[in-house]
Amino acid sequence: MLDVAVARARILEKLSPCGLETVSVAHACGRVLAAPVVARLSNPPVSVSSMDGYAVRIDDVQEGATLDIIGEAPAGHPSSLTVKKGQCMRLFTGSQIPAGADTVLIQENMRRDGNAVTLLSGGKAGQFIRKQGQDFQKGETLLSAGKVLTARDIGLAAAAGHVWLTVSRRPRVGILATGDEIVLPGDPAQPDSIVNSGAFMVTAFLRSIGAEAVLLPVARDNVESLSTAIAQADHLDLLVTIGGASVGTYDLVREAFKPHGLNLDFWKIAMRPGRPLMSGQLGKTPMIGLPGNPVAAMVCSVVFVAAAVRTLMGLPQGAELETETAILGADLKENDQRQDFLRSTLRSQPDGQPPIATPFASQDSAQMNILAQSDALIIRAPHAPPQKAGTLCRILRLP
């Protein structure tokens, strides 16, 4: 059985990014930026007022002074007039600062009488003025390639004058559940039928991390049905199967796929849950075969498939998992030869202390309810000795 880190490395080494595409800035959130975003204009493009008030010359600012109002300039309607000695201009938030003025006095500190104002207090040069390019300058690099774009990034790119962005293409991932016992939610079922929860869960997870995930029709436990399913893999960047990868009489995925160009790399790893994990190439399409058990399928998706999807999206991934430190909330027994991923809850602590990770008493891989209640997976190395509550452990947060 392969070590988890070795299995991750062997899956990832066969993958490369899917390529680039151009999308509207309105549809780029969550995508991986493939080219830097360089400002096409400055922000603000001109110097503007940050308050409602009056544009004045600092030399005229003296408590009790009276200034003549020469006009007003609402936002979007700049004035061509120049503010001269003894004059001011009515402004509003976002108004362009007129020529001759070098400061803004807020309206609360002015008393207006007709076309003149009296200053009720002083001020200083440059106050309440947002200078041209104060936020960013034309030609400045604002976002670097390789960044997963957030809603805030979209706002910044739009403010910088971008309509289109170059991003990594979303990988097309097919999810294929196998088995005669599999039924869809709500379908008539036999007493021993199993709802196709694993495929729905994995599909939702992969969509949440940026894949174009497609739930394929269930393939039954016969070579003909599995062979028909293979025809749907040609247009995919990754095929993920669920079930049929173990050693049972009806675990037929390997045998059914071999005549269609399956180049199998490995099919067993030293982890729990999830030992019967398969990896290889189906013709030109990379393939990962997940265990049929829904909990194991999800854990393996978090550990292996997510890294594969991110690699296809152009995000560098390492063989080692990105874990964090936590404090163990319950005693644990000695581990056997497999790396354990224990479903656990997390409880935060004050003052920046690591969270407390408490494993569920039952780790039966058939218990979906426990998986839904879990916040993280406690990771235990093979042959780990007994461990007491209160000691440090490593966790992998669940999405």
C-alpha positions in Angstrom: 0.0 0.0 0.0 1.3 3.4 -1.0 2.0 6.2 1.5 -0.5 9.1 1.2 2.2 11.7 0.2 3.7 9.3 -2.4 0.2 8.7 -3.9 -0.5 12.5 -4.0 2.8 13.1 -5.8 2.2 10.3 -8.3 -1.3 11.7 -9.1 0.0 15.3 -9.5 3.1 14.5 -11.6 0.9 13.4 -14.5 -1.2 16.6 -14.6 -0.7 20.0 -16.2 -2.8 23.1 -16.3 -5.8 23.0 -18.7 -4.9 26.2 -20.6 -6.3 29.8 -20.7 -9.4 31.6 -21.7 -10.7 35.2 -21.6 -13.8 35.9 -19.5 -15.8 39.0 -18.6 -14.7 40.7 -15.4 -18.3 40.2 -14.3 -17.9 36.4 -14.5 -14.3 36.1 -13.2 -14.9 35.7 -9.5 -13.3 32.4 -8.2 -11.2 32.0 -11.3 -7.4 31.8 -11.3 -5.9 34.9 -12.8 -3.4 33.9 -15.6 -2.1 37.4 -16.5 -1.3 40.4 -14.3 -4.0 43.1 -14.0 -2.3 46.4 -14.8 -4.2 49.7 -14.2 -5.4 51.3 -17.4 -6.2 54.5 -15.6 -5.5 56.2 -12.2 -7.9 56.1 -9.3 -9.2 58.6 -8.7 -8.6 59.9 -12.3 -8.6 63.5 -11.0 -8.4 65.1 -7.6 -11.8 65.1 -6.0 -13.5 66.2 -2.8 -14.1 63.5 -0.1 -16.8 65.7 1.6 -19.6 68.1 0.9 -18.3 71.6 1.3 -16.4 74.4 -0.5 -13.2 74.4 -2.5 -10.9 77.3 -1.3 -7.4 78.7 -1.3 -5.5 77.9 1.9 -4.2 81.4 1.9 -7.9 82.6 2.4 -8.6 80.2 5.2 -9.0 82.3 8.4 -11.8 82.1 11.0 -14.3 84.8 10.4 -13.2 85.4 6.8 -16.0 85.9 4.1 -15.6 84.4 0.6 -17.6 84.8 -2.5 -19.2 81.7 -4.0 -18.5 81.7 -7.8 -20.5 78.5 -8.6 -20.9 74.9 -7.9 -19.6 71.6 -9.3 -21.6 68.5 -8.6 -19.9 65.1 -9.0 -19.6 64.4 -12.7 -20.0 68.0 -13.7 -16.6 69.8 -13.3 -16.4 73.5 -13.4 -14.1 75.4 -15.9 -13.9 78.4 -13.4 -10.7 79.1 -11.4 -11.0 79.9 -7.7 -9.2 83.2 -7.0 -8.3 85.2 -4.0 -11.4 85.8 -1.8 -13.5 83.2 -3.7 -14.8 79.6 -3.2 -16.8 77.0 -5.0 -19.6 74.7 -3.8 -18.6 71.0 -4.0 -20.1 67.7 -3.1 -18.5 64.3 -2.4 -16.8 63.2 -5.6 -16.7 66.6 -7.1 -13.5 67.5 -9.1 -11.3 70.1 -7.4 -11.4 73.2 -9.5 -8.3 75.1 -10.6 -6.9 77.5 -8.1 -8.2 75.6 -5.0 -6.0 73.6 -2.7 -8.2 72.6 0.2 -11.8 71.8 1.0 -13.8 73.2 4.0 -16.8 71.1 5.1 -20.2 72.8 5.0 -20.7 72.3 8.7 -17.8 74.8 9.3 -19.3 77.4 7.0 -22.2 79.8 7.3 -23.8 80.7 4.0 -25.6 83.9 3.3 -26.7 84.2 -0.3 -23.7 84.0 -2.6 -21.1 84.3 0.2 -19.9 82.1 3.1 -18.3 83.0 6.4 -15.7 80.6 7.8 -16.5 79.4 11.3 -13.2 77.7 11.8 -9.8 77.3 10.1 -8.3 74.4 8.1 -5.2 73.1 6.6 -3.9 72.7 3.1 -5.1 69.5 1.2 -7.7 68.5 3.7 -10.7 66.5 2.4 -9.1 66.1 -1.1 -8.5 62.7 -2.6 -5.6 63.3 -4.9 -5.3 62.0 -8.4 -3.9 58.4 -8.3 -4.1 58.3 -4.5 -5.5 54.7 -4.7 -3.5 53.5 -7.7 -1.7 55.0 -10.7 -2.1 54.1 -14.4 0.4 51.4 -15.3 0.6 50.0 -11.8 0.4 46.2 -11.4 -2.6 45.6 -9.1 -3.1 41.8 -9.2 -0.5 39.1 -9.9 -1.0 36.0 -12.0 -1.9 32.9 -10.0 -4.3 34.6 -7.7 -7.8 33.2 -7.1 -10.0 36.2 -7.8 -12.3 37.4 -5.0 -15.2 39.7 -5.3 -12.9 42.5 -4.0 -10.4 41.7 -6.8 -13.2 42.0 -9.3 -14.0 45.5 -8.0 -10.4 46.5 -8.2 -10.0 45.2 -11.8 -13.2 47.0 -12.9 -12.0 50.2 -11.2 -8.7 49.8 -13.1 -10.7 49.9 -16.4 -10.7 46.1 -17.3 -13.7 44.6 -19.1 -12.0 41.2 -19.8 -9.6 39.1 -17.8 -7.3 36.2 -18.8 -7.9 33.2 -16.5 -7.1 29.5 -16.3 -9.8 27.4 -17.9 -12.0 25.5 -15.4 -11.1 21.8 -15.6 -13.9 19.6 -16.8 -14.3 16.7 -14.3 -16.7 13.8 -14.8 -18.0 12.0 -11.7 -19.0 8.4 -12.5 -20.7 6.3 -9.8 -20.7 2.5 -10.4 -22.8 -0.3 -9.0 -26.1 -2.2 -9.4 -27.2 -1.1 -6.0 -27.0 2.7 -6.7 -30.2 4.7 -7.1 -30.9 8.4 -7.4 -32.4 10.3 -4.5 -36.2 9.9 -4.6 -36.1 6.9 -6.9 -37.9 3.6 -6.0 -35.5 1.5 -4.1 -34.9 -2.1 -3.0 -34.2 -2.7 0.7 -30.5 -3.0 0.0 -30.3 -0.1 -2.5 -27.9 2.8 -1.8 -28.6 6.4 -2.7 -26.0 8.0 -4.9 -25.0 10.4 -2.2 -21.3 10.1 -2.7 -21.4 11.3 -6.3 -23.6 14.2 -5.5 -21.3 15.2 -2.6 -18.1 14.9 -4.6 -19.7 16.8 -7.5 -20.8 19.6 -5.2 -17.3 19.7 -3.6 -15.5 20.0 -6.9 -17.8 22.7 -8.1 -17.1 24.6 -4.9 -13.3 24.7 -5.6 -13.7 25.9 -9.2 -14.1 22.8 -11.3 -16.7 22.4 -14.1 -17.9 19.1 -12.5 -20.4 16.9 -14.4 -22.4 14.2 -12.7 -22.5 11.3 -15.2 -25.1 8.6 -15.4 -24.5 5.6 -13.1 -22.6 2.7 -14.6 -23.9 -0.7 -13.6 -21.8 -3.8 -12.6 -21.2 -5.2 -16.0 -18.5 -4.6 -18.6 -21.0 -3.3 -21.2 -22.3 -0.5 -19.0 -18.9 0.5 -17.9 -17.6 0.5 -21.4 -20.5 2.7 -22.5 -19.6 5.2 -19.8 -16.0 5.4 -21.1 -17.2 7.2 -24.2 -18.1 10.2 -22.0 -14.5 10.6 -20.9 -13.1 11.9 -24.2 -14.0 15.6 -23.5 -12.9 15.5 -19.8 -9.7 16.8 -18.2 -10.2 14.3 -15.3 -12.4 11.3 -14.8 -13.4 10.5 -11.2 -15.1 7.1 -10.6 -16.8 6.1 -7.4 -16.8 2.4 -6.5 -15.7 -0.7 -8.4 -12.0 -0.2 -7.6 -11.6 -2.9 -4.9 -11.0 -6.6 -5.3 -14.6 -8.0 -5.1 -16.2 -10.1 -7.8 -18.2 -7.1 -9.0 -15.5 -4.5 -8.7 -15.0 -4.3 -12.5 -13.7 -0.8 -13.2 -10.1 -1.9 -13.8 -11.0 -4.8 -16.1 -13.7 -2.9 -18.0 -11.4 0.0 -18.7 -8.3 -1.9 -19.7 -9.4 -2.6 -23.3 -10.0 1.1 -23.7 -6.4 2.2 -22.8 -6.4 2.2 -19.0 -2.8 2.6 -17.8 -3.1 1.9 -14.1 -0.5 3.5 -11.8 -1.7 2.2 -8.4 -4.9 1.1 -6.7 -4.3 0.8 -3.0 -3.0 3.3 -0.4 -2.2 3.1 3.3 -5.0 5.3 4.6 -8.3 5.0 6.5 -10.9 5.6 5.2 -10.0 5.1 1.6 -7.6 2.2 1.0 -9.0 1.2 -2.5 -8.0 4.4 -4.3 -7.0 4.0 -8.0 -5.0 6.3 -10.2 -4.0 6.1 -13.8 -4.7 7.3 -17.4 -7.7 6.3 -19.5 -6.3 7.0 -22.9 -5.4 10.6 -22.7 -7.6 11.4 -19.7 -6.3 11.3 -16.1 -8.4 9.1 -13.9 -8.9 8.8 -10.1 -11.0 5.9 -8.8 -12.5 6.6 -5.4 -13.9 4.1 -2.9 -17.6 3.4 -3.2 -18.2 4.3 0.5 -19.4 7.9 0.4 -17.4 9.0 3.5 -14.2 7.5 2.1 -15.0 9.0 -1.3 -15.3 12.5 0.3 -12.1 12.1 2.4 -10.2 11.0 -0.6 -11.6 13.9 -2.6 -10.3 16.3 0.0 -6.9 14.6 0.2 -6.3 13.8 -3.5 -8.9 15.0 -6.0 -8.9 18.6 -4.8 -5.1 18.8 -5.3 -5.6 17.4 -8.8 -8.2 20.0 -9.7 -6.1 22.8 -8.4 -3.1 21.6 -10.4 -5.3 21.6 -13.6 -6.3 25.1 -12.7 -2.7 26.2 -12.6 -2.3 26.4 -8.8 0.9 24.7 -7.6 0.3 21.8 -5.3 2.8 19.8 -3.2 2.8 16.2 -2.2 2.4 17.1 1.5 -1.0 18.1 2.8 -1.4 21.7 4.1 -2.3 21.0 7.7 -2.4 23.0 10.9 -1.9 22.5 14.6 -4.7 21.7 17.0 -5.0 20.4 20.6 -6.4 16.9 20.9 -9.7 16.8 22.7 -9.8 13.1 23.6 -7.5 10.2 24.1 -6.5 8.1 21.1 -5.3 4.5 20.9 -2.2 3.3 19.1 -2.6 3.4 15.3 -1.9 0.5 12.9 -0.1 0.6 9.6 -2.5 3.0 7.8 -2.6 6.8 8.1 -5.8 7.7 9.8 -8.1 10.7 9.0 -10.4 11.0 11.9 -13.6 13.0 11.6 -13.6 15.6 14.4 -15.2 18.8 15.7 -13.3 22.0 16.3 -13.7 24.4 19.2 -11.9 27.7 19.0 -9.9 29.1 21.9 -9.1 32.6 23.0 -5.8 34.5 22.6 -4.8 32.8 19.4 -4.4 29.4 20.9 -4.8 26.3 18.6 -8.4 25.0 18.4 -9.4 21.9 20.2 -10.0 19.0 17.9 -12.2 16.2 19.3 -12.7 13.0 17.3 -16.1 11.4 17.2 -16.2 8.2 19.2 -17.4 6.2 16.2 -15.4 6.5 13.0 -17.5 4.0 11.0 -17.0 5.1 7.4 -20.7 4.5 6.6 -21.8 7.3 8.9 -22.6 10.3 6.7 -24.2 12.2 9.6 -20.9 12.3 11.4 -19.1 13.6 8.3 -21.7 16.4 8.0 -21.1 17.4 11.6 -17.3 17.3 11.3 -15.1 20.4 11.0 -11.8 18.8 10.4 -9.9 15.5 10.0 -7.3 14.6 12.7 -4.3 13.1 10.9 -2.5 10.2 12.6 0.7 8.7 11.2 1.0 5.0 10.6 2.0 3.2 13.9 1.4 6.3 15.9 1.6 5.6 19.7 -1.3 6.2 22.0 -2.0 9.9 22.5 -3.5 11.8 25.4 -6.1 14.6 25.3 -4.4 18.0 25.6 -1.4 17.1 23.4 -0.8 18.7 20.0 -2.0 17.0 16.8 -2.3 17.9 13.1 -5.6 18.6 11.4 -6.9 19.1 7.9 -9.9 21.4 7.9 -12.9 20.2 5.9 -14.5 22.6 3.3 
